[in-house]
Amino acid sequence: MTECTFINDLQTPCLVLDHNKVQKNAERMLAMSKQYGVDLRPHFKTTKCVEAAILQTGGSKRGMVVSTLAEAQLLYQNGFDDILLGVPLSMSKMKRCADLTEYMERFCVMVDSQEMADFISNSRKKFPLKNGKKWNVFLKVDCENGRCGVFHNSDSSLDVARTLSKSSNVNFCGLYAHCGDSYHQPGVEAIHKVATKTTQYLVAFKNKIEAAGIECKTYGIGSTPTCSQPCDAMRQLTEWHPGNYILYDQMQKNIGSCSSDDIAVQVITRVIGHYPDSKTPHMIIDCGFTALSLHGKGDCCGMTSGSGYGCIVGHPELKLVGMSQEHGVVVPSNDNASLDFNCYPLDTLLRILPDHSCATCAMHPVFYVADEEGRIIDQWTPIRGW
């Protein structure tokens, strides 16, 4: 626990989570997935904090996606099981993944190529698994998201699935698709089109491999926009894999995933300089890119949040337009307006809703957790490294 009592007592810059909103976001997604008849496998990547993962799983400590092996190790050490490494497996990480596979009841990896399917199928001598264990493997499928995965309608993709299903060294777990293209849509209707397309492509591929005699029990898609605003087509799936929803951010608000009231993260900063005689009169704050990241600039799909790199809460007349390592530049949001410095005395506390909470969280070694009255009730420490 921190010695500070209220948000105003904290040294700035710092990151503050609204515990009530975090909990509501977790509960809402759990309820939504249940309503749609699918399992929720939340992504750990946004907070990388055990306390958040407990909320995301409804206390079950089962069924998470991680982006690093450090995250998987942390969750395992805290009693979690049934964890999926949500990036394609690489040969250099096989030993660490083998250890987790042996330790845990169910640790899953993901492959996205024939080369890796062959490698893991024939890895028994180089990476032997004890106690009769097999590799639990998901096949990553590209449903025209364009990032990674075997292509959904390619015959060669069927060959990869066949290799995994026939291997005596592998439990073929199913299919995983990420609809990251939903982050580039201008609203809910467009998000639904992405979710429908991705679901249709994935289900069609699932049907194709089943017709070839390959059992496929699990097949899911994931992104915060599609899972926050699900369409009926997504009822055909068995799993959803959202992550950012636990905190949300300005980008998610702009595309329609959430409202401003759902955003559970703020970066707290203070005014440390007035420059009325500058060519462009401005203030500086003690929040640079090491506290907020350079992600966003308040622009998503051609829509602007009006606040540069994030939204300054309660001050629509201000925007953050630039950052160096340790300070930011604040000007009027209206280019024709003047800045009344008397309204923002030195040491004035400002709160910024970040454009991208995942990137912003990665900047901070500790998260201060506040209640609805602004009291600091806890500190959460994210895992770092890979």
BALOBA-1460 file (C-alpha; in Angstrom, 3 decimals):
// residues 386
<rec num="1" residu="m" x="0.000" y="0.000" z="0.000"/>
<rec num="2" residu="t" x="1.145" y="3.514" z="-0.758"/>
<rec num="3" residu="e" x="1.684" y="6.086" z="1.988"/>
<rec num="4" residu="c" x="-0.297" y="8.596" z="-0.088"/>
<rec num="5" residu="t" x="-3.950" y="8.895" z="0.832"/>
<rec num="6" residu="f" x="-5.466" y="10.591" z="-2.210"/>
<rec num="7" residu="i" x="-4.633" y="11.029" z="-5.879"/>
<rec num="8" residu="n" x="-3.640" y="14.646" z="-5.209"/>
<rec num="9" residu="d" x="-0.896" y="13.433" z="-2.859"/>
<rec num="10" residu="l" x="0.901" y="11.378" z="-5.510"/>
<rec num="11" residu="q" x="4.195" y="12.321" z="-7.083"/>
<rec num="12" residu="t" x="3.711" y="13.010" z="-10.768"/>
<rec num="13" residu="p" x="3.686" y="11.770" z="-13.391"/>
<rec num="14" residu="c" x="1.984" y="8.551" z="-12.357"/>
<rec num="15" residu="l" x="-0.642" y="6.131" z="-13.561"/>
<rec num="16" residu="v" x="-3.904" y="5.713" z="-11.658"/>
<rec num="17" residu="l" x="-6.541" y="3.024" z="-12.137"/>
<rec num="18" residu="d" x="-10.167" y="3.436" z="-11.100"/>
<rec num="19" residu="h" x="-10.830" y="0.145" z="-9.309"/>
<rec num="20" residu="n" x="-14.598" y="0.386" z="-9.672"/>
<rec num="21" residu="k" x="-14.329" y="0.844" z="-13.453"/>
<rec num="22" residu="v" x="-11.777" y="-1.948" z="-13.821"/>
<rec num="23" residu="q" x="-14.102" y="-4.301" z="-11.971"/>
<rec num="24" residu="k" x="-17.149" y="-3.219" z="-13.987"/>
<rec num="25" residu="n" x="-15.295" y="-3.684" z="-17.270"/>
<rec num="26" residu="a" x="-14.259" y="-7.197" z="-16.225"/>
<rec num="27" residu="e" x="-17.740" y="-8.154" z="-15.070"/>
<rec num="28" residu="r" x="-19.390" y="-6.732" z="-18.186"/>
<rec num="29" residu="m" x="-17.215" y="-8.781" z="-20.534"/>
<rec num="30" residu="l" x="-17.713" y="-11.956" z="-18.521"/>
<rec num="31" residu="a" x="-21.484" y="-11.416" z="-18.619"/>
<rec num="32" residu="m" x="-21.419" y="-10.611" z="-22.345"/>
<rec num="33" residu="s" x="-19.529" y="-13.774" z="-23.241"/>
<rec num="34" residu="k" x="-21.923" y="-15.851" z="-21.142"/>
<rec num="35" residu="q" x="-24.886" y="-14.203" z="-22.854"/>
<rec num="36" residu="y" x="-23.440" y="-15.121" z="-26.258"/>
<rec num="37" residu="g" x="-22.674" y="-18.685" z="-25.206"/>
<rec num="38" residu="v" x="-18.891" y="-18.539" z="-25.564"/>
<rec num="39" residu="d" x="-15.936" y="-18.945" z="-23.229"/>
<rec num="40" residu="l" x="-13.924" y="-15.839" z="-22.410"/>
<rec num="41" residu="r" x="-10.151" y="-16.185" z="-22.649"/>
<rec num="42" residu="p" x="-8.993" y="-12.662" z="-21.693"/>
<rec num="43" residu="h" x="-5.692" y="-11.218" z="-22.828"/>
<rec num="44" residu="f" x="-3.238" y="-10.235" z="-20.088"/>
<rec num="45" residu="k" x="-1.206" y="-7.793" z="-22.201"/>
<rec num="46" residu="t" x="-2.800" y="-4.495" z="-21.114"/>
<rec num="47" residu="t" x="-2.142" y="-4.411" z="-17.366"/>
<rec num="48" residu="k" x="0.173" y="-7.414" z="-16.896"/>
<rec num="49" residu="c" x="-0.990" y="-7.359" z="-13.253"/>
<rec num="50" residu="v" x="-2.151" y="-10.460" z="-11.382"/>
<rec num="51" residu="e" x="-4.910" y="-8.497" z="-9.632"/>
<rec num="52" residu="a" x="-6.463" y="-7.553" z="-12.968"/>
<rec num="53" residu="a" x="-6.195" y="-11.127" z="-14.263"/>
<rec num="54" residu="i" x="-8.137" y="-12.375" z="-11.252"/>
<rec num="55" residu="l" x="-10.935" y="-9.940" z="-12.107"/>
<rec num="56" residu="q" x="-10.784" y="-10.831" z="-15.808"/>
<rec num="57" residu="t" x="-11.286" y="-14.539" z="-15.046"/>
<rec num="58" residu="g" x="-13.976" y="-13.931" z="-12.438"/>
<rec num="59" residu="g" x="-11.670" y="-15.409" z="-9.814"/>
<rec num="60" residu="s" x="-11.305" y="-18.772" z="-11.576"/>
<rec num="61" residu="k" x="-7.646" y="-18.157" z="-12.509"/>
<rec num="62" residu="r" x="-8.167" y="-20.222" z="-15.657"/>
<rec num="63" residu="g" x="-8.162" y="-19.374" z="-19.334"/>
<rec num="64" residu="m" x="-5.848" y="-16.448" z="-20.170"/>
<rec num="65" residu="v" x="-3.860" y="-15.298" z="-23.177"/>
<rec num="66" residu="v" x="-0.401" y="-13.838" z="-22.607"/>
<rec num="67" residu="s" x="1.964" y="-12.002" z="-24.913"/>
<rec num="68" residu="t" x="5.243" y="-12.972" z="-23.212"/>
<rec num="69" residu="l" x="6.638" y="-15.961" z="-21.355"/>
<rec num="70" residu="a" x="7.387" y="-13.677" z="-18.399"/>
<rec num="71" residu="e" x="3.628" y="-13.072" z="-18.141"/>
<rec num="72" residu="a" x="2.927" y="-16.813" z="-18.330"/>
<rec num="73" residu="q" x="5.470" y="-17.532" z="-15.579"/>
<rec num="74" residu="l" x="3.973" y="-14.854" z="-13.320"/>
<rec num="75" residu="l" x="0.454" y="-16.219" z="-13.727"/>
<rec num="76" residu="y" x="1.612" y="-19.790" z="-13.143"/>
<rec num="77" residu="q" x="3.401" y="-18.726" z="-9.946"/>
<rec num="78" residu="n" x="0.144" y="-17.166" z="-8.755"/>
<rec num="79" residu="g" x="-2.018" y="-20.225" z="-9.287"/>
<rec num="80" residu="f" x="-3.256" y="-19.682" z="-12.835"/>
<rec num="81" residu="d" x="-3.620" y="-22.480" z="-15.343"/>
<rec num="82" residu="d" x="-4.834" y="-23.036" z="-18.926"/>
<rec num="83" residu="i" x="-2.685" y="-20.271" z="-20.401"/>
<rec num="84" residu="l" x="-2.090" y="-19.613" z="-24.099"/>
<rec num="85" residu="l" x="1.005" y="-17.851" z="-25.425"/>
<rec num="86" residu="g" x="-0.727" y="-15.588" z="-27.919"/>
<rec num="87" residu="v" x="2.184" y="-14.956" z="-30.284"/>
<rec num="88" residu="p" x="3.538" y="-17.532" z="-32.725"/>
<rec num="89" residu="l" x="6.036" y="-19.933" z="-31.183"/>
<rec num="90" residu="s" x="9.690" y="-19.483" z="-32.089"/>
<rec num="91" residu="m" x="12.399" y="-22.126" z="-31.883"/>
<rec num="92" residu="s" x="14.453" y="-20.090" z="-29.423"/>
<rec num="93" residu="k" x="11.606" y="-20.214" z="-26.878"/>
<rec num="94" residu="m" x="10.975" y="-23.950" z="-27.073"/>
<rec num="95" residu="k" x="12.880" y="-24.834" z="-23.884"/>
<rec num="96" residu="r" x="11.010" y="-22.301" z="-21.746"/>
<rec num="97" residu="c" x="7.705" y="-23.380" z="-23.270"/>
<rec num="98" residu="a" x="8.560" y="-27.023" z="-22.626"/>
<rec num="99" residu="d" x="9.139" y="-26.236" z="-18.948"/>
<rec num="100" residu="l" x="5.771" y="-24.474" z="-18.656"/>
<rec num="101" residu="t" x="4.070" y="-27.361" z="-20.465"/>
<rec num="102" residu="e" x="5.477" y="-29.778" z="-17.890"/>
<rec num="103" residu="y" x="4.697" y="-27.601" z="-14.867"/>
<rec num="104" residu="m" x="1.144" y="-26.656" z="-15.751"/>
<rec num="105" residu="e" x="-1.969" y="-28.690" z="-16.282"/>
<rec num="106" residu="r" x="-2.494" y="-26.894" z="-19.607"/>
<rec num="107" residu="f" x="-0.074" y="-24.517" z="-21.247"/>
<rec num="108" residu="c" x="-0.743" y="-23.839" z="-24.926"/>
<rec num="109" residu="v" x="1.390" y="-22.467" z="-27.719"/>
<rec num="110" residu="m" x="0.507" y="-21.158" z="-31.152"/>
<rec num="111" residu="v" x="2.016" y="-21.893" z="-34.563"/>
<rec num="112" residu="d" x="1.472" y="-20.081" z="-37.846"/>
<rec num="113" residu="s" x="3.513" y="-21.975" z="-40.434"/>
<rec num="114" residu="q" x="4.235" y="-25.408" z="-41.841"/>
<rec num="115" residu="e" x="7.846" y="-25.033" z="-40.731"/>
<rec num="116" residu="m" x="6.919" y="-24.615" z="-37.063"/>
<rec num="117" residu="a" x="4.266" y="-27.316" z="-37.265"/>
<rec num="118" residu="d" x="6.924" y="-29.732" z="-38.543"/>
<rec num="119" residu="f" x="9.439" y="-28.575" z="-35.947"/>
<rec num="120" residu="i" x="7.161" y="-29.021" z="-32.925"/>
<rec num="121" residu="s" x="5.828" y="-32.321" z="-34.276"/>
<rec num="122" residu="n" x="9.353" y="-33.702" z="-34.493"/>
<rec num="123" residu="s" x="10.765" y="-32.080" z="-31.344"/>
<rec num="124" residu="r" x="10.543" y="-35.087" z="-29.051"/>
<rec num="125" residu="k" x="14.297" y="-35.790" z="-29.045"/>
<rec num="126" residu="k" x="15.509" y="-32.195" z="-28.714"/>
<rec num="127" residu="f" x="12.776" y="-31.042" z="-26.302"/>
<rec num="128" residu="p" x="11.448" y="-34.166" z="-24.575"/>
<rec num="129" residu="l" x="8.388" y="-33.663" z="-22.382"/>
<rec num="130" residu="k" x="8.144" y="-35.640" z="-19.152"/>
<rec num="131" residu="n" x="5.208" y="-37.507" z="-17.650"/>
<rec num="132" residu="g" x="3.653" y="-38.317" z="-20.997"/>
<rec num="133" residu="k" x="2.934" y="-34.676" z="-21.746"/>
<rec num="134" residu="k" x="2.263" y="-33.436" z="-25.274"/>
<rec num="135" residu="w" x="2.461" y="-29.965" z="-26.766"/>
<rec num="136" residu="n" x="-0.903" y="-28.171" z="-26.672"/>
<rec num="137" residu="v" x="-1.040" y="-26.251" z="-29.939"/>
<rec num="138" residu="f" x="-3.406" y="-23.707" z="-31.460"/>
<rec num="139" residu="l" x="-3.173" y="-22.830" z="-35.147"/>
<rec num="140" residu="k" x="-3.132" y="-19.088" z="-35.800"/>
<rec num="141" residu="v" x="-5.375" y="-18.176" z="-38.748"/>
<rec num="142" residu="d" x="-5.236" y="-14.995" z="-40.818"/>
<rec num="143" residu="c" x="-8.825" y="-14.045" z="-41.641"/>
<rec num="144" residu="e" x="-7.645" y="-11.090" z="-43.735"/>
<rec num="145" residu="n" x="-6.378" y="-9.155" z="-40.741"/>
<rec num="146" residu="g" x="-3.004" y="-9.248" z="-42.452"/>
<rec num="147" residu="r" x="-0.732" y="-9.595" z="-39.429"/>
<rec num="148" residu="c" x="0.177" y="-13.254" z="-38.972"/>
<rec num="149" residu="g" x="-1.275" y="-16.725" z="-39.293"/>
<rec num="150" residu="v" x="-1.961" y="-19.263" z="-42.026"/>
<rec num="151" residu="f" x="-4.406" y="-17.933" z="-44.595"/>
<rec num="152" residu="h" x="-7.986" y="-19.013" z="-43.968"/>
<rec num="153" residu="n" x="-8.810" y="-20.332" z="-47.450"/>
<rec num="154" residu="s" x="-5.495" y="-21.799" z="-48.500"/>
<rec num="155" residu="d" x="-5.006" y="-25.523" z="-49.124"/>
<rec num="156" residu="s" x="-1.567" y="-25.234" z="-47.542"/>
<rec num="157" residu="s" x="-3.248" y="-24.098" z="-44.302"/>
<rec num="158" residu="l" x="-5.185" y="-27.352" z="-44.235"/>
<rec num="159" residu="d" x="-1.869" y="-29.170" z="-44.551"/>
<rec num="160" residu="v" x="-0.557" y="-27.369" z="-41.442"/>
<rec num="161" residu="a" x="-3.636" y="-28.398" z="-39.463"/>
<rec num="162" residu="r" x="-3.242" y="-31.964" z="-40.727"/>
<rec num="163" residu="t" x="0.401" y="-32.069" z="-39.608"/>
<rec num="164" residu="l" x="-0.519" y="-30.942" z="-36.095"/>
<rec num="165" residu="s" x="-3.494" y="-33.291" z="-35.760"/>
<rec num="166" residu="k" x="-1.508" y="-36.352" z="-36.869"/>
<rec num="167" residu="s" x="1.508" y="-35.735" z="-34.646"/>
<rec num="168" residu="s" x="1.896" y="-38.060" z="-31.668"/>
<rec num="169" residu="n" x="3.710" y="-35.200" z="-29.946"/>
<rec num="170" residu="v" x="0.827" y="-32.699" z="-30.189"/>
<rec num="171" residu="n" x="-2.648" y="-32.121" z="-28.821"/>
<rec num="172" residu="f" x="-4.315" y="-30.040" z="-31.531"/>
<rec num="173" residu="c" x="-6.347" y="-27.518" z="-29.519"/>
<rec num="174" residu="g" x="-8.048" y="-25.509" z="-32.247"/>
<rec num="175" residu="l" x="-8.003" y="-22.226" z="-34.141"/>
<rec num="176" residu="y" x="-7.270" y="-18.662" z="-33.090"/>
<rec num="177" residu="a" x="-7.833" y="-15.506" z="-35.144"/>
<rec num="178" residu="h" x="-7.186" y="-11.894" z="-34.209"/>
<rec num="179" residu="c" x="-9.369" y="-9.291" z="-35.931"/>
<rec num="180" residu="g" x="-7.021" y="-6.386" z="-35.361"/>
<rec num="181" residu="d" x="-8.471" y="-4.638" z="-38.398"/>
<rec num="182" residu="s" x="-11.415" y="-3.746" z="-36.147"/>
<rec num="183" residu="y" x="-9.178" y="-1.081" z="-34.567"/>
<rec num="184" residu="h" x="-9.245" y="0.880" z="-37.825"/>
<rec num="185" residu="q" x="-13.019" y="1.134" z="-38.194"/>
<rec num="186" residu="p" x="-15.077" y="4.349" z="-37.866"/>
<rec num="187" residu="g" x="-17.903" y="2.993" z="-35.723"/>
<rec num="188" residu="v" x="-19.954" y="0.052" z="-34.453"/>
<rec num="189" residu="e" x="-21.501" y="-0.858" z="-37.815"/>
<rec num="190" residu="a" x="-18.047" y="-1.164" z="-39.383"/>
<rec num="191" residu="i" x="-16.788" y="-3.157" z="-36.383"/>
<rec num="192" residu="h" x="-19.688" y="-5.591" z="-36.864"/>
<rec num="193" residu="k" x="-18.690" y="-6.090" z="-40.501"/>
<rec num="194" residu="v" x="-15.150" y="-7.019" z="-39.454"/>
<rec num="195" residu="a" x="-16.402" y="-9.375" z="-36.734"/>
<rec num="196" residu="t" x="-18.886" y="-11.036" z="-39.092"/>
<rec num="197" residu="k" x="-16.260" y="-11.478" z="-41.817"/>
<rec num="198" residu="t" x="-13.671" y="-12.878" z="-39.401"/>
<rec num="199" residu="t" x="-16.176" y="-15.265" z="-37.814"/>
<rec num="200" residu="q" x="-17.431" y="-16.512" z="-41.169"/>
<rec num="201" residu="y" x="-13.922" y="-17.132" z="-42.461"/>
<rec num="202" residu="l" x="-12.821" y="-18.905" z="-39.285"/>
<rec num="203" residu="v" x="-15.943" y="-21.099" z="-39.088"/>
<rec num="204" residu="a" x="-15.570" y="-21.979" z="-42.767"/>
<rec num="205" residu="f" x="-11.962" y="-23.042" z="-42.155"/>
<rec num="206" residu="k" x="-13.042" y="-25.016" z="-39.093"/>
<rec num="207" residu="n" x="-15.639" y="-26.821" z="-41.213"/>
<rec num="208" residu="k" x="-13.014" y="-27.494" z="-43.872"/>
<rec num="209" residu="i" x="-10.561" y="-29.165" z="-41.497"/>
<rec num="210" residu="e" x="-13.358" y="-31.140" z="-39.819"/>
<rec num="211" residu="a" x="-14.421" y="-32.389" z="-43.257"/>
<rec num="212" residu="a" x="-10.846" y="-33.622" z="-43.594"/>
<rec num="213" residu="g" x="-11.246" y="-35.647" z="-40.407"/>
<rec num="214" residu="i" x="-9.501" y="-33.212" z="-38.033"/>
<rec num="215" residu="e" x="-11.253" y="-32.591" z="-34.728"/>
<rec num="216" residu="c" x="-11.496" y="-28.900" z="-33.811"/>
<rec num="217" residu="k" x="-13.061" y="-28.250" z="-30.430"/>
<rec num="218" residu="t" x="-12.035" y="-24.614" z="-29.957"/>
<rec num="219" residu="y" x="-12.185" y="-21.716" z="-32.402"/>
<rec num="220" residu="g" x="-12.309" y="-18.095" z="-31.443"/>
<rec num="221" residu="i" x="-11.581" y="-14.534" z="-32.439"/>
<rec num="222" residu="g" x="-10.487" y="-11.598" z="-30.394"/>
<rec num="223" residu="s" x="-10.235" y="-7.845" z="-30.249"/>
<rec num="224" residu="t" x="-11.669" y="-5.370" z="-27.802"/>
<rec num="225" residu="p" x="-13.848" y="-3.587" z="-30.400"/>
<rec num="226" residu="t" x="-15.511" y="-6.777" z="-31.661"/>
<rec num="227" residu="c" x="-16.013" y="-8.283" z="-28.203"/>
<rec num="228" residu="s" x="-17.246" y="-5.013" z="-26.671"/>
<rec num="229" residu="q" x="-19.765" y="-4.592" z="-29.489"/>
<rec num="230" residu="p" x="-20.439" y="-8.219" z="-30.487"/>
<rec num="231" residu="c" x="-22.568" y="-9.195" z="-33.456"/>
<rec num="232" residu="d" x="-24.846" y="-12.222" z="-33.716"/>
<rec num="233" residu="a" x="-22.356" y="-14.084" z="-35.921"/>
<rec num="234" residu="m" x="-19.994" y="-14.317" z="-32.954"/>
<rec num="235" residu="r" x="-22.381" y="-16.744" z="-31.235"/>
<rec num="236" residu="q" x="-21.001" y="-19.410" z="-33.603"/>
<rec num="237" residu="l" x="-17.613" y="-19.286" z="-31.867"/>
<rec num="238" residu="t" x="-16.415" y="-21.115" z="-28.765"/>
<rec num="239" residu="e" x="-14.017" y="-18.423" z="-27.423"/>
<rec num="240" residu="w" x="-13.423" y="-14.673" z="-27.391"/>
<rec num="241" residu="h" x="-9.982" y="-13.145" z="-26.710"/>
<rec num="242" residu="p" x="-10.222" y="-9.411" z="-25.867"/>
<rec num="243" residu="g" x="-7.645" y="-7.604" z="-23.731"/>
<rec num="244" residu="n" x="-7.711" y="-3.805" z="-23.799"/>
<rec num="245" residu="y" x="-11.324" y="-3.752" z="-22.518"/>
<rec num="246" residu="i" x="-10.150" y="-4.116" z="-18.924"/>
<rec num="247" residu="l" x="-9.040" y="-0.446" z="-19.000"/>
<rec num="248" residu="y" x="-10.193" y="0.914" z="-22.395"/>
<rec num="249" residu="d" x="-8.766" y="4.226" z="-23.700"/>
<rec num="250" residu="q" x="-9.434" y="7.188" z="-25.985"/>
<rec num="251" residu="m" x="-8.931" y="5.157" z="-29.144"/>
<rec num="252" residu="q" x="-11.554" y="2.637" z="-28.047"/>
<rec num="253" residu="k" x="-13.927" y="5.457" z="-27.176"/>
<rec num="254" residu="n" x="-13.433" y="7.089" z="-30.568"/>
<rec num="255" residu="i" x="-14.301" y="3.962" z="-32.541"/>
<rec num="256" residu="g" x="-17.329" y="3.110" z="-30.380"/>
<rec num="257" residu="s" x="-16.067" y="0.271" z="-28.179"/>
<rec num="258" residu="c" x="-16.844" y="2.167" z="-24.986"/>
<rec num="259" residu="s" x="-17.768" y="5.525" z="-23.506"/>
<rec num="260" residu="s" x="-15.470" y="7.943" z="-21.697"/>
<rec num="261" residu="d" x="-17.007" y="6.757" z="-18.427"/>
<rec num="262" residu="d" x="-15.642" y="3.253" z="-19.063"/>
<rec num="263" residu="i" x="-12.011" y="4.353" z="-19.340"/>
<rec num="264" residu="a" x="-10.387" y="3.125" z="-16.134"/>
<rec num="265" residu="v" x="-6.875" y="4.568" z="-16.525"/>
<rec num="266" residu="q" x="-5.476" y="8.086" z="-16.178"/>
<rec num="267" residu="v" x="-2.014" y="9.571" z="-16.179"/>
<rec num="268" residu="i" x="-1.723" y="12.226" z="-13.490"/>
<rec num="269" residu="t" x="0.525" y="15.208" z="-14.225"/>
<rec num="270" residu="r" x="1.139" y="18.772" z="-13.045"/>
<rec num="271" residu="v" x="1.716" y="22.122" z="-14.724"/>
<rec num="272" residu="i" x="5.382" y="23.031" z="-14.291"/>
<rec num="273" residu="g" x="5.868" y="25.980" z="-16.659"/>
<rec num="274" residu="h" x="4.130" y="29.001" z="-18.233"/>
<rec num="275" residu="y" x="5.398" y="30.463" z="-21.506"/>
<rec num="276" residu="p" x="3.118" y="33.391" z="-22.443"/>
<rec num="277" residu="d" x="5.810" y="35.158" z="-24.493"/>
<rec num="278" residu="s" x="6.637" y="32.182" z="-26.685"/>
<rec num="279" residu="k" x="5.830" y="32.338" z="-30.395"/>
<rec num="280" residu="t" x="3.063" y="29.881" z="-29.526"/>
<rec num="281" residu="p" x="2.034" y="30.570" z="-25.900"/>
<rec num="282" residu="h" x="1.945" y="27.296" z="-24.025"/>
<rec num="283" residu="m" x="2.298" y="25.482" z="-20.726"/>
<rec num="284" residu="i" x="4.512" y="22.524" z="-19.999"/>
<rec num="285" residu="i" x="3.587" y="19.579" z="-17.790"/>
<rec num="286" residu="d" x="5.758" y="16.951" z="-16.111"/>
<rec num="287" residu="c" x="4.437" y="14.210" z="-18.398"/>
<rec num="288" residu="g" x="6.584" y="13.234" z="-21.363"/>
<rec num="289" residu="f" x="6.595" y="10.196" z="-23.589"/>
<rec num="290" residu="t" x="8.143" y="8.102" z="-20.806"/>
<rec num="291" residu="a" x="4.859" y="8.489" z="-18.906"/>
<rec num="292" residu="l" x="2.312" y="8.435" z="-21.739"/>
<rec num="293" residu="s" x="4.051" y="6.892" z="-24.799"/>
<rec num="294" residu="l" x="3.963" y="8.439" z="-28.250"/>
<rec num="295" residu="h" x="1.101" y="6.255" z="-29.386"/>
<rec num="296" residu="g" x="-1.938" y="7.901" z="-30.885"/>
<rec num="297" residu="k" x="-1.757" y="11.667" z="-31.235"/>
<rec num="298" residu="g" x="-5.512" y="11.639" z="-30.620"/>
<rec num="299" residu="d" x="-6.236" y="10.473" z="-34.144"/>
<rec num="300" residu="c" x="-8.089" y="7.293" z="-34.999"/>
<rec num="301" residu="c" x="-9.776" y="6.511" z="-38.300"/>
<rec num="302" residu="g" x="-9.708" y="10.167" z="-39.273"/>
<rec num="303" residu="m" x="-11.433" y="11.205" z="-36.050"/>
<rec num="304" residu="t" x="-9.640" y="13.355" z="-33.465"/>
<rec num="305" residu="s" x="-10.156" y="13.316" z="-29.736"/>
<rec num="306" residu="g" x="-9.349" y="17.019" z="-29.621"/>
<rec num="307" residu="s" x="-6.468" y="16.509" z="-27.234"/>
<rec num="308" residu="g" x="-3.356" y="15.547" z="-29.146"/>
<rec num="309" residu="y" x="-1.901" y="12.506" z="-27.387"/>
<rec num="310" residu="g" x="-4.844" y="11.972" z="-25.046"/>
<rec num="311" residu="c" x="-7.803" y="13.724" z="-23.489"/>
<rec num="312" residu="i" x="-7.167" y="16.180" z="-20.624"/>
<rec num="313" residu="v" x="-10.068" y="15.375" z="-18.315"/>
<rec num="314" residu="g" x="-12.381" y="18.269" z="-17.543"/>
<rec num="315" residu="h" x="-10.498" y="20.647" z="-19.821"/>
<rec num="316" residu="p" x="-11.845" y="20.468" z="-23.379"/>
<rec num="317" residu="e" x="-10.199" y="23.858" z="-23.934"/>
<rec num="318" residu="l" x="-6.722" y="22.264" z="-23.679"/>
<rec num="319" residu="k" x="-4.766" y="19.776" z="-25.747"/>
<rec num="320" residu="l" x="-1.397" y="18.078" z="-25.404"/>
<rec num="321" residu="v" x="0.408" y="18.657" z="-28.693"/>
<rec num="322" residu="g" x="3.970" y="17.519" z="-28.090"/>
<rec num="323" residu="m" x="6.200" y="15.584" z="-25.729"/>
<rec num="324" residu="s" x="9.882" y="15.205" z="-25.048"/>
<rec num="325" residu="q" x="11.189" y="12.536" z="-22.721"/>
<rec num="326" residu="e" x="10.001" y="14.120" z="-19.470"/>
<rec num="327" residu="h" x="7.664" y="16.986" z="-20.317"/>
<rec num="328" residu="g" x="4.677" y="17.773" z="-22.505"/>
<rec num="329" residu="v" x="3.445" y="20.901" z="-24.257"/>
<rec num="330" residu="v" x="-0.150" y="22.048" z="-23.679"/>
<rec num="331" residu="v" x="-1.936" y="24.656" z="-25.805"/>
<rec num="332" residu="p" x="-5.568" y="25.722" z="-26.374"/>
<rec num="333" residu="s" x="-7.588" y="23.113" z="-28.265"/>
<rec num="334" residu="n" x="-8.995" y="25.951" z="-30.372"/>
<rec num="335" residu="d" x="-6.174" y="27.362" z="-32.464"/>
<rec num="336" residu="n" x="-7.805" y="30.800" z="-32.382"/>
<rec num="337" residu="a" x="-8.193" y="30.897" z="-28.592"/>
<rec num="338" residu="s" x="-5.758" y="32.393" z="-26.118"/>
<rec num="339" residu="l" x="-4.415" y="30.604" z="-23.074"/>
<rec num="340" residu="d" x="-5.443" y="32.086" z="-19.728"/>
<rec num="341" residu="f" x="-2.479" y="31.103" z="-17.569"/>
<rec num="342" residu="n" x="-4.241" y="32.351" z="-14.420"/>
<rec num="343" residu="c" x="-6.615" y="29.395" z="-14.711"/>
<rec num="344" residu="y" x="-3.728" y="26.936" z="-14.423"/>
<rec num="345" residu="p" x="-1.317" y="28.022" z="-11.662"/>
<rec num="346" residu="l" x="1.987" y="26.211" z="-11.396"/>
<rec num="347" residu="d" x="1.543" y="22.780" z="-9.779"/>
<rec num="348" residu="t" x="-2.059" y="22.492" z="-11.063"/>
<rec num="349" residu="l" x="-2.915" y="18.807" z="-11.306"/>
<rec num="350" residu="l" x="-4.212" y="17.542" z="-14.659"/>
<rec num="351" residu="r" x="-5.512" y="14.118" z="-15.612"/>
<rec num="352" residu="i" x="-4.957" y="12.587" z="-19.041"/>
<rec num="353" residu="l" x="-6.971" y="9.745" z="-20.549"/>
<rec num="354" residu="p" x="-4.397" y="8.033" z="-22.803"/>
<rec num="355" residu="d" x="-4.999" y="7.209" z="-26.429"/>
<rec num="356" residu="h" x="-3.648" y="3.685" z="-25.948"/>
<rec num="357" residu="s" x="-3.735" y="2.199" z="-22.466"/>
<rec num="358" residu="c" x="-1.541" y="-0.812" z="-23.356"/>
<rec num="359" residu="a" x="1.310" y="1.433" z="-24.477"/>
<rec num="360" residu="t" x="0.823" y="3.822" z="-21.560"/>
<rec num="361" residu="c" x="0.795" y="1.045" z="-18.962"/>
<rec num="362" residu="a" x="4.102" y="-0.186" z="-20.376"/>
<rec num="363" residu="m" x="5.661" y="3.136" z="-19.310"/>
<rec num="364" residu="h" x="4.955" y="2.717" z="-15.562"/>
<rec num="365" residu="p" x="6.587" y="0.475" z="-12.926"/>
<rec num="366" residu="v" x="3.605" y="0.726" z="-10.573"/>
<rec num="367" residu="f" x="-0.113" y="1.434" z="-10.928"/>
<rec num="368" residu="y" x="-1.924" y="3.325" z="-8.155"/>
<rec num="369" residu="v" x="-5.433" y="1.999" z="-7.614"/>
<rec num="370" residu="a" x="-8.073" y="4.472" z="-6.446"/>
<rec num="371" residu="d" x="-11.633" y="4.217" z="-5.213"/>
<rec num="372" residu="e" x="-14.490" y="6.456" z="-6.338"/>
<rec num="373" residu="e" x="-13.501" y="9.177" z="-3.848"/>
<rec num="374" residu="g" x="-9.928" y="9.311" z="-5.142"/>
<rec num="375" residu="r" x="-8.405" y="7.453" z="-2.190"/>
<rec num="376" residu="i" x="-5.448" y="5.225" z="-3.049"/>
<rec num="377" residu="i" x="-6.469" y="1.755" z="-1.915"/>
<rec num="378" residu="d" x="-3.785" y="-0.410" z="-3.522"/>
<rec num="379" residu="q" x="-0.690" y="-0.610" z="-5.723"/>
<rec num="380" residu="w" x="-0.394" y="-3.074" z="-8.583"/>
<rec num="381" residu="t" x="2.980" y="-4.010" z="-10.042"/>
<rec num="382" residu="p" x="3.078" y="-5.174" z="-13.685"/>
<rec num="383" residu="i" x="5.468" y="-7.837" z="-14.900"/>
<rec num="384" residu="r" x="8.249" y="-6.629" z="-17.151"/>
<rec num="385" residu="g" x="10.449" y="-8.357" z="-19.696"/>
<rec num="386" residu="w" x="9.889" y="-11.218" z="-22.090"/>
